[in-house]
Amino acid sequence: MRKRIVGGGVQQVVESGHGWLDLEQVATVEVSSEHPDFPIESALVSSAGPGWRASQPGEQQIRIIFDAPVSLHRVQLRFDETEVERTQQFTLRWSAAAGGPASEIVRQQWNFSPSGTVTEVENYTVDLAGVSVLELVIRPDLSNTSAVASLASLRVS
């Protein structure tokens, strides 16, 4: 997978299992930070990995930059939290051009509770043509700036 850690034709669809796009083949990923034991690849490529985790607390950004514009019809996100009670907010956006204005797809809040709700799975049906960038911004805790963002998986088709 091509990635960066940072402070015009139609894309031929390359699918992995279950109809998901093979992001390793069709995109570059930028992340605002990354813990060495929890690389972004394990959230975007393999379903058996530990998922991604930021190396520092606070708001984090994951940008998937497609080699050529794609059409998206489904986005699936999964977040797991088994240790800390917190209220997370994420925003999912897309853009037709790298560096261009982004349009919000969804903004969602979720309350994690280790004694109850430890997993959030979101499935969104979308009809987006010409997507060059898909961006996920995670605020890991709305009331605690020392919380660390994580993502178990992100899939698109």
trRosetta pair geometry for C-beta under 8 A, 3 or more apart (Angstrom, degrees):
i j d omega theta_ij theta_ji phi_ij phi_ji
1 23 7.2 24 -126 112 113 89
1 24 4.5 -85 -85 -121 82 82
1 29 6.5 -1 164 16 117 118
1 40 7.5 -135 118 93 150 97
1 41 4.9 179 22 -100 145 103
1 44 7.0 108 -124 83 154 126
1 45 6.2 -123 -55 -51 132 134
2 27 7.7 -154 59 115 99 44
2 28 4.3 -51 103 -114 113 83
2 29 7.1 146 93 20 59 69
3 28 6.6 165 -92 -173 33 69
3 29 4.4 -23 -111 71 91 89
3 30 6.9 160 -165 -84 69 31
3 31 6.7 4 -176 2 119 99
3 40 5.9 148 -122 55 153 134
3 41 7.6 -113 -31 -53 142 86
4 28 6.8 35 -7 162 98 112
4 29 7.4 -173 27 96 63 47
4 30 4.6 -17 67 -108 97 81
4 31 7.6 171 86 24 51 59
5 30 7.5 155 -97 -159 19 62
5 31 5.6 -27 -113 70 68 85
5 32 7.6 41 -164 152 68 9
5 33 6.7 60 -162 -117 108 31
5 34 5.6 -105 -106 11 121 112
6 30 5.1 -8 13 -168 122 113
6 31 7.4 144 28 71 73 34
6 32 6.5 -54 79 -108 67 46
7 32 7.0 51 -139 -158 26 79
8 68 7.2 -41 63 -142 17 89
8 69 7.3 8 -141 -2 29 110
9 68 5.0 -32 70 -152 75 137
9 69 7.6 -170 88 34 31 86
10 68 6.6 67 128 141 10 124
10 69 6.6 -53 -114 76 44 89
11 26 6.0 77 -173 -158 132 122
11 66 6.0 -66 -66 169 155 124
11 67 6.5 119 -113 70 112 84
11 68 3.9 164 -75 81 80 95
11 69 6.0 -155 -15 81 101 35
11 70 4.3 -43 50 -78 137 82
13 21 6.6 -99 -156 -109 83 90
13 26 7.9 -14 -139 -82 37 158
13 70 7.0 105 -93 -141 79 110
14 21 6.7 70 73 -160 64 70
14 22 4.5 -68 121 44 98 112
14 25 4.5 -74 105 92 156 137
14 26 5.2 176 38 -46 112 114
15 19 5.6 -45 -154 -144 136 32
15 20 6.4 125 -157 71 79 36
15 21 6.2 -69 -106 -103 56 34
15 22 6.1 111 168 -22 8 91
15 157 7.4 40 -122 -126 105 95
16 20 5.1 -27 57 78 95 94
16 21 7.1 32 6 116 88 19
16 22 4.2 123 -48 -86 89 82
16 45 7.9 169 -90 -151 164 60
17 20 6.7 11 75 31 52 101
18 155 8.0 -6 89 -173 121 151
19 157 4.9 41 132 -133 92 145
20 155 4.4 -63 -127 -166 134 109
20 156 6.6 98 -156 62 82 36
20 157 5.2 -92 -109 -67 42 98
21 26 6.0 -74 175 45 112 141
21 27 7.9 64 134 -12 127 120
21 70 7.0 39 -107 -176 151 162
21 155 7.9 154 38 -172 72 66
21 156 5.2 -18 25 86 117 87
21 157 6.0 177 -23 -101 78 46
22 25 4.4 28 110 21 112 113
22 26 6.3 109 80 -2 71 101
23 26 6.3 -80 -130 55 32 86
23 27 4.8 -42 -161 43 77 120
23 29 7.1 51 156 -55 123 114
23 44 5.0 -72 67 168 147 116
23 45 6.8 -119 60 -78 100 72
23 64 6.3 -69 -144 -143 125 127
23 156 7.3 86 -68 37 110 105
24 27 7.9 -19 -46 50 8 77
24 41 7.6 52 -91 -135 107 96
24 44 7.5 144 -54 118 77 107
24 45 5.3 52 -50 -105 118 118
26 66 5.9 -10 145 -144 94 83
26 67 5.6 -119 -170 15 54 107
26 68 7.9 -78 -163 37 93 75
26 70 7.0 61 157 -62 138 139
27 64 5.0 9 170 -176 150 89
27 65 6.0 146 -163 73 87 43
27 66 4.9 -48 -97 -99 95 49
27 67 6.4 -128 -85 -21 39 76
28 64 7.8 153 78 -158 40 47
28 65 4.8 -21 64 64 89 103
28 67 7.5 102 -14 -69 86 73
29 40 5.5 -163 127 126 146 148
29 44 6.6 -146 -76 -19 155 169
29 62 6.8 -16 -168 -169 103 87
29 63 6.9 154 -158 82 52 54
29 64 5.6 -20 -103 -103 80 64
29 65 7.4 -180 -86 19 27 77
30 61 7.6 -5 110 114 95 98
30 62 7.4 160 85 -157 56 40
30 63 4.3 -1 55 55 102 106
30 65 6.7 46 -7 -14 102 114
31 34 5.1 73 100 -56 143 106
31 40 5.2 -161 -48 -61 142 137
31 52 7.3 -140 -120 -168 148 139
31 54 7.9 -162 169 -105 113 74
31 60 7.3 3 -172 177 84 109
31 61 7.2 170 -150 91 42 58
31 62 5.4 -5 -105 -107 80 73
31 63 7.8 -162 -70 24 38 68
32 54 7.2 -8 81 -125 93 112
32 59 8.0 14 69 118 167 67
32 60 4.8 -161 53 -151 122 69
32 61 4.5 87 -34 41 118 80
32 62 7.7 -92 1 -60 82 47
33 54 4.6 62 82 -159 107 85
33 55 4.4 -120 163 37 111 89
33 56 5.0 -65 172 23 175 94
33 60 6.2 -95 37 -122 90 112
34 38 7.2 -150 -172 87 74 73
34 39 6.0 42 177 -123 128 54
34 40 6.0 -73 -113 -31 129 91
34 52 6.8 -64 -129 -158 90 98
34 53 7.7 101 -155 78 51 49
34 54 6.9 -67 -88 -128 28 39
34 55 5.7 15 76 -26 23 105
35 38 4.4 34 72 39 109 100
35 53 4.4 -13 22 89 130 97
35 54 6.5 66 -27 106 91 19
35 55 4.6 155 -76 -85 57 69
35 148 8.0 47 -46 178 128 138
36 39 7.3 1 -160 -62 33 86
36 55 7.5 55 -19 -95 65 118
37 50 7.1 -18 143 69 83 156
37 53 7.6 -7 79 47 81 121
38 42 6.7 -102 -160 52 53 133
38 50 5.4 -96 -112 101 83 115
38 51 6.2 -7 -159 93 106 60
38 52 5.5 117 148 -153 94 28
38 53 3.6 39 90 23 157 95
38 150 7.1 -51 165 -129 152 98
39 42 5.7 104 69 -1 73 96
39 52 6.7 -52 126 -109 23 79
40 43 5.8 -63 -161 40 49 106
40 44 5.9 18 153 -2 82 117
40 52 4.7 29 -105 -102 51 132
40 62 6.7 155 -130 -130 126 117
41 44 6.1 -75 -136 51 30 94
41 45 4.8 -16 -175 16 75 125
41 46 7.2 37 143 10 82 93
41 49 7.2 134 107 -55 74 176
42 45 7.0 -46 -90 50 20 88
42 46 5.8 -39 -135 56 56 99
42 49 2.7 -134 -153 134 101 147
42 50 5.5 18 143 47 154 61
42 51 5.7 -101 113 -52 104 10
42 52 6.4 162 65 -57 86 62
43 49 7.1 -100 -47 84 40 121
43 51 4.7 58 -84 -150 93 61
43 52 3.9 -58 -13 -11 136 99
43 151 4.7 59 -147 105 153 99
43 152 6.4 148 -123 132 93 17
43 153 5.3 -168 -163 -103 65 37
43 154 5.8 41 146 10 101 86
44 52 7.8 35 -19 -39 85 125
44 64 7.7 156 -126 -95 139 120
44 153 7.5 153 -76 -151 28 62
44 154 5.8 -19 -97 62 74 93
45 49 7.6 52 70 -4 82 140
46 49 4.5 96 82 -20 110 105
47 153 6.3 16 -120 -101 71 146
50 53 7.8 -42 125 -13 107 110
51 80 6.8 179 -12 31 164 111
51 150 6.0 65 124 174 124 99
51 151 5.8 -162 -176 95 105 47
51 152 4.1 -66 -97 -121 140 41
51 153 6.5 -92 -107 -46 95 59
52 62 7.4 88 104 -89 164 138
52 150 6.5 169 92 -155 59 58
52 151 4.7 4 55 55 104 94
53 148 6.2 37 -175 142 97 118
53 149 7.3 163 -152 95 52 53
53 150 4.4 -14 -103 -105 78 94
53 151 7.9 -171 -73 24 43 60
54 57 7.4 131 100 -91 129 18
54 58 7.9 -122 132 59 160 60
54 60 4.6 -135 -82 -80 135 150
54 140 7.8 -117 21 -45 132 136
54 148 5.2 -155 63 -168 98 85
54 149 4.5 61 -11 54 125 89
54 150 7.1 -116 4 -69 76 54
56 148 7.3 -178 116 -117 18 94
57 140 7.3 -106 -156 45 71 138
57 145 6.4 96 136 146 122 59
57 146 4.7 -53 -141 -159 168 37
57 147 5.9 115 -148 64 102 27
57 148 5.2 -81 -98 -76 64 66
58 140 7.5 156 166 22 3 107
58 145 5.7 13 -92 -172 84 81
58 146 8.0 -12 -49 -99 70 21
58 147 7.8 124 -58 66 27 63
58 149 7.8 -48 87 -20 32 105
59 137 6.5 5 -174 -179 105 94
59 138 6.8 167 -151 86 58 49
59 139 5.0 -23 -98 -96 89 72
59 140 7.7 -160 -89 0 38 76
59 149 7.3 58 -149 -47 24 136
60 137 7.4 171 87 -153 42 52
60 138 5.1 -10 59 58 89 98
60 140 7.5 42 8 -36 105 102
60 149 4.1 -135 21 45 128 153
61 135 6.6 -17 -165 -167 99 99
61 136 7.2 153 -155 83 50 52
61 137 5.2 -16 -102 -103 79 75
61 138 7.7 -174 -78 19 33 71
62 135 7.2 158 84 -155 52 50
62 136 4.5 -4 58 58 100 101
62 138 7.6 34 -1 -8 100 108
62 151 6.9 -35 -23 -4 155 160
62 154 7.3 171 111 -4 150 162
63 133 6.0 -20 -168 -163 100 106
63 134 7.4 153 -157 80 50 46
63 135 4.9 -10 -106 -105 77 83
63 136 7.9 -163 -73 26 38 63
64 133 6.9 150 79 -156 55 51
64 134 4.4 -5 55 57 108 96
64 135 7.6 -154 25 -71 67 40
64 154 7.9 -155 -42 119 135 136
64 156 7.6 -175 89 0 166 146
65 98 5.7 42 -140 -102 115 119
65 132 6.9 1 -153 155 67 74
65 133 5.4 -12 -104 -104 67 84
66 69 6.4 104 92 -106 134 23
66 70 5.2 -137 -144 -4 161 107
66 131 6.5 89 2 109 144 79
66 132 5.6 -132 50 -150 99 38
66 133 7.2 -140 11 -70 82 36
66 134 7.7 66 -32 -4 101 93
69 96 6.9 11 -116 -156 128 68
69 129 7.8 49 155 160 118 58
69 130 4.3 -13 -178 -150 142 52
69 131 6.0 136 -157 55 76 34
69 132 5.2 -46 -92 -69 79 74
70 130 8.0 135 56 -120 24 9
70 131 5.3 -41 65 60 73 94
71 128 6.6 166 -156 91 55 57
71 129 4.8 -12 -108 -112 94 63
71 130 7.4 23 -81 -18 67 40
71 131 7.1 129 -106 9 20 98
72 75 6.6 31 168 -56 128 93
72 94 7.4 -145 33 -108 142 151
72 126 5.5 10 112 84 98 121
72 128 4.5 1 53 60 95 109
72 131 5.3 9 -8 2 112 153
72 134 7.3 92 -59 -80 160 131
72 156 5.5 -47 -133 -175 115 114
72 157 7.2 110 -150 84 67 29
73 125 6.8 -17 166 -156 68 69
73 126 6.3 -170 -152 69 21 66
73 127 6.6 25 -117 -96 68 52
73 128 7.8 -153 -68 31 37 72
73 157 5.9 -47 58 104 91 78
74 123 6.9 -17 -165 -169 101 86
74 124 6.9 153 -155 83 51 55
74 125 5.9 -23 -100 -108 75 55
74 126 6.8 174 -80 26 22 80
74 155 7.9 -10 115 113 98 91
74 156 6.8 161 88 -155 61 46
74 157 4.6 5 53 53 105 95
75 92 6.6 134 136 -177 159 155
75 105 7.2 54 26 140 155 160
75 122 7.9 -5 110 112 88 96
75 123 7.6 161 84 -154 50 41
75 124 4.6 -7 58 58 95 106
75 126 6.1 31 -5 -2 103 126
75 134 7.6 -179 -110 -158 128 139
75 154 7.6 -18 -169 -166 87 84
75 155 7.5 159 -157 86 42 54
75 156 5.3 -7 -105 -105 70 82
76 121 7.2 -7 -171 -172 93 88
76 122 7.0 169 -151 88 47 55
76 123 5.1 -6 -105 -105 86 72
76 124 7.6 -170 -75 23 41 68
76 153 7.3 -6 113 113 97 103
76 154 7.2 162 86 -153 59 38
76 155 4.5 -1 55 57 105 99
76 156 7.6 -164 22 -72 70 39
77 90 7.2 -159 168 95 163 159
77 92 7.4 -136 -44 -70 141 134
77 120 7.7 -9 113 115 95 94
77 121 7.3 170 89 -151 54 43
77 122 4.7 3 54 53 97 102
77 124 8.0 26 2 -2 98 105
77 136 7.4 149 -107 -124 130 140
77 151 7.3 -71 -158 -149 92 102
77 153 7.4 171 -153 90 35 60
77 154 5.6 1 -107 -106 71 76
78 119 6.8 -13 -167 -168 93 97
78 120 7.0 165 -151 87 45 56
78 121 4.8 -4 -105 -104 86 78
78 122 7.8 -169 -74 23 44 64
78 151 7.7 102 77 -176 56 65
78 152 4.2 -65 108 74 97 115
78 153 4.5 23 42 46 111 90
78 154 7.8 -150 25 -64 68 44
79 88 6.7 -136 159 82 163 162
79 90 7.8 -175 -52 -27 142 141
79 110 7.0 143 64 71 138 152
79 112 7.8 -100 124 -74 113 125
79 119 7.1 160 85 -154 53 49
79 120 4.5 3 54 54 100 103
79 150 6.8 120 -148 93 84 81
79 151 6.3 -56 -97 -120 77 49
79 152 5.9 168 -113 4 19 98
80 118 6.2 23 -159 149 72 85
80 119 5.2 -13 -105 -102 74 78
80 120 8.0 -158 -71 25 35 66
80 150 7.2 -64 61 113 69 126
80 152 4.6 77 -4 -62 101 131
81 84 6.3 -71 -180 56 113 74
81 86 6.7 -101 177 42 160 106
81 88 7.6 170 -33 -27 149 134
81 112 3.9 9 72 -165 135 158
81 114 7.3 -96 128 -73 79 76
81 118 5.9 -143 73 -156 55 65
81 119 8.0 174 26 -76 60 37
81 150 7.3 145 -81 55 82 124
82 114 5.6 78 -179 -124 42 93
82 118 4.9 38 -91 -154 66 132
83 114 6.0 36 -123 -86 5 134
84 112 7.1 53 89 99 64 124
84 114 7.0 86 9 -39 11 116
84 141 7.8 -61 129 -76 128 135
84 147 6.8 -175 114 -122 153 104
85 111 7.8 5 -169 -179 81 84
85 112 6.3 -169 -137 97 40 74
85 113 5.1 23 -117 -113 96 61
85 114 6.4 -94 -59 4 74 86
86 111 7.7 -170 98 -147 34 52
86 112 5.4 7 54 50 72 107
86 140 6.6 -1 144 150 150 75
86 141 4.0 -76 -160 -103 121 105
86 143 7.8 -157 -144 45 75 89
86 144 6.5 -89 -122 37 109 123
86 147 5.6 106 -131 -116 155 152
87 109 6.0 8 178 -175 98 107
87 110 7.2 170 -152 83 57 37
87 111 5.2 -23 -100 -98 80 71
87 112 7.7 -170 -82 18 30 72
87 141 6.3 89 56 -147 56 60
87 142 4.8 -39 92 22 107 109
87 143 6.6 63 40 1 108 98
88 109 6.9 165 87 -152 45 57
88 110 5.3 -14 60 58 93 88
88 112 6.6 42 -6 -13 109 110
88 120 7.7 -141 62 11 128 155
88 138 6.8 -17 -172 -167 111 91
88 139 6.6 162 -160 88 59 62
88 140 5.5 -36 -114 -154 98 35
88 141 6.4 -41 -83 -76 62 44
88 142 7.6 180 -106 -25 15 83
88 149 8.0 117 -138 -120 118 76
89 107 6.9 9 -176 -180 102 87
89 108 6.9 171 -149 88 59 42
89 109 4.7 -26 -95 -96 83 78
89 110 7.9 162 -85 16 38 66
89 138 7.7 157 88 -156 49 46
89 139 4.5 5 59 55 93 110
89 142 5.9 67 -13 -68 114 106
90 107 7.4 -167 95 -146 43 50
90 108 5.8 -7 57 58 82 88
90 136 6.2 -9 -173 -170 116 90
90 137 6.6 159 -157 82 62 52
90 138 4.8 -17 -103 -103 94 68
90 139 7.2 -166 -77 25 44 66
91 104 6.3 -58 -170 -133 104 104
91 106 7.4 -171 -145 96 47 49
91 107 4.7 -8 -104 -105 84 83
91 108 8.0 168 -83 19 41 63
91 136 7.4 159 81 -153 50 44
91 137 4.6 -4 54 55 98 103
92 104 7.4 101 79 -161 52 62
92 105 4.5 -47 102 58 99 115
92 106 5.1 19 43 50 107 83
92 107 7.8 -160 22 -74 64 43
92 124 7.5 -171 75 13 158 162
92 134 7.4 -10 -169 -175 90 89
92 135 7.3 155 -156 84 44 55
92 136 5.6 -11 -104 -103 73 74
93 102 4.0 46 157 163 132 123
93 103 6.3 158 -158 76 83 34
93 104 5.3 -47 -99 -99 87 48
93 105 6.3 -175 -100 1 27 84
93 134 7.6 162 86 -158 49 45
93 135 4.6 -15 64 62 95 104
93 136 8.0 -176 25 -74 69 32
93 137 7.4 25 3 -3 110 104
94 102 6.5 152 74 -154 20 82
94 103 5.9 -24 63 59 75 87
94 105 6.1 63 -7 -46 100 113
94 128 5.7 12 102 -158 170 154
94 131 5.1 -55 -167 -130 125 107
94 133 6.6 158 -157 88 52 61
94 134 5.3 -17 -103 -104 84 65
94 135 7.2 180 -83 18 33 78
95 98 7.2 121 100 -87 126 25
95 99 8.0 174 141 48 153 24
95 100 4.9 158 -179 74 118 91
95 101 6.5 172 -124 91 106 34
95 102 4.5 -65 -63 -96 103 68
95 103 7.1 147 -86 10 53 72
95 131 7.5 92 65 -152 36 64
95 132 5.9 -55 100 62 79 94
95 133 4.3 3 51 55 103 108
95 135 7.2 37 -5 -9 104 115
96 100 6.1 -46 65 82 71 152
96 130 4.9 15 -132 127 99 110
96 131 6.9 -82 -99 -108 50 30
96 132 5.7 67 171 4 26 106
97 100 3.3 79 67 -18 99 134
97 132 5.4 49 -101 38 19 154
97 133 7.6 -15 97 1 21 109
98 132 5.4 -109 -40 140 69 125
98 133 5.5 121 -98 -51 61 121
100 132 7.5 75 28 56 119 134
100 133 7.8 168 45 22 86 126
102 133 7.2 -77 -100 92 103 117
102 135 6.0 -38 -132 31 149 136
104 107 6.3 -17 -172 -38 131 96
105 124 6.7 86 154 154 122 160
105 126 6.3 -32 -143 -102 125 136
105 128 7.8 -51 -97 -60 118 139
106 122 7.7 -167 105 168 156 144
106 124 6.2 -138 -17 -99 144 147
108 122 6.5 166 34 -94 177 155
109 142 7.2 -3 -132 -37 119 138
110 117 7.9 -134 173 136 97 132
110 120 4.5 6 -163 -95 164 152
111 117 6.7 75 97 70 75 137
112 117 6.1 -131 -134 102 42 89
112 118 6.4 61 -158 -122 94 39
112 120 7.3 -88 -79 -28 90 110
113 116 4.3 14 90 45 119 98
113 117 5.1 63 38 41 88 79
113 118 7.4 -91 74 -64 46 62
114 118 6.2 56 -120 -91 44 105
117 120 7.6 52 164 -65 108 78
119 152 7.7 -12 -135 -3 92 159
128 131 5.1 52 132 -56 119 117
131 134 6.2 29 170 -58 128 91
134 156 6.7 -158 -34 -75 176 156
136 151 7.3 74 121 -96 149 149
136 154 6.7 -116 -31 -106 158 150
138 149 4.2 118 104 -144 127 131
138 151 6.9 -140 -55 -60 154 103
139 142 6.2 63 127 -81 124 64
139 149 7.7 -85 -134 -86 6 114
140 147 3.9 -153 109 119 117 111
140 148 6.0 128 -92 92 177 16
140 149 4.2 -137 -61 -78 111 63
140 150 7.4 69 -115 6 118 67
141 144 4.1 -14 113 52 141 90
141 145 7.5 -132 75 -63 99 21
141 147 3.5 104 2 4 120 154
144 147 4.9 89 96 -28 104 103
151 154 6.1 -7 167 -33 132 103
